[in-house]
Amino acid sequence: MSEPFVLTERPSVYLASKSPRRQELLRQLGIEFTELLLREAPGRERDIVEAPRKDEPPLEYVKRVARV
């Protein structure tokens, strides 16, 4: 039988969302996070239109809007 998995370091992630619910879920799980809101940096224009394009396949939409 294998040994149980044990984390030796606290996990940390970048959260690219302003969602209070996502922040609360991460806190409940004990996951440290840093908000990464590049598209809202002062003086920066939006670099992408997040509305789906006509007939855009879901996978292509995700690839287009998820880039940093």
C-alpha positions as CSV (number, residue, x, y, z in Angstrom):
1,M,0.0,0.0,0.0
2,S,1.3,3.5,-0.8
3,E,2.0,6.2,1.7
4,P,-0.6,9.0,2.1
5,F,0.0,12.2,0.2
6,V,1.1,15.0,2.5
7,L,1.7,18.6,1.4
8,T,4.9,20.0,2.8
9,E,4.3,23.5,1.6
10,R,1.2,25.6,1.5
11,P,-0.1,25.9,-2.1
12,S,-0.2,29.3,-3.7
13,V,-1.9,30.4,-6.9
14,Y,-2.5,33.4,-9.0
15,L,-6.2,34.4,-9.0
16,A,-7.1,36.2,-12.2
17,S,-10.6,37.0,-11.0
18,K,-12.3,39.5,-8.8
19,S,-14.9,37.0,-7.7
20,P,-15.4,37.2,-3.9
21,R,-16.8,33.6,-4.0
22,R,-13.5,32.2,-5.6
23,Q,-11.5,34.1,-3.0
24,E,-13.6,32.6,-0.2
25,L,-13.3,29.1,-1.6
26,L,-9.5,29.4,-1.7
27,R,-9.4,30.7,1.8
28,Q,-11.5,27.8,3.0
29,L,-9.1,25.4,1.4
30,G,-6.1,27.1,2.9
31,I,-4.7,28.2,-0.4
32,E,-2.8,31.4,-0.5
33,F,-3.5,33.5,-3.6
34,T,-2.3,36.7,-5.3
35,E,-4.8,38.6,-7.4
36,L,-3.5,39.0,-11.0
37,L,-5.7,41.6,-12.7
38,L,-3.4,42.7,-15.6
39,R,-6.3,43.8,-17.8
40,E,-7.3,46.4,-15.1
41,A,-3.9,47.9,-14.4
42,P,-4.0,51.7,-14.2
43,G,-3.5,53.3,-17.6
44,R,-3.9,50.0,-19.5
45,E,-6.6,49.6,-22.1
46,R,-8.5,46.3,-22.3
47,D,-6.4,44.0,-24.4
48,I,-9.1,41.6,-25.5
49,V,-12.8,41.6,-26.1
50,E,-14.3,38.8,-24.0
51,A,-17.6,38.5,-25.9
52,P,-17.7,35.3,-28.0
53,R,-17.3,35.9,-31.7
54,K,-20.1,34.6,-34.0
55,D,-19.7,30.9,-34.6
56,E,-16.5,30.8,-32.5
57,P,-15.9,27.2,-31.1
58,P,-15.7,27.0,-27.3
59,L,-12.1,25.8,-27.3
60,E,-11.0,28.7,-29.5
61,Y,-12.9,31.2,-27.3
62,V,-11.1,29.9,-24.2
63,K,-7.7,30.0,-25.9
64,R,-8.3,33.6,-27.0
65,V,-9.6,35.1,-23.7
66,A,-7.3,33.1,-21.4
67,R,-4.0,34.4,-22.7
68,V,-2.1,36.8,-20.5
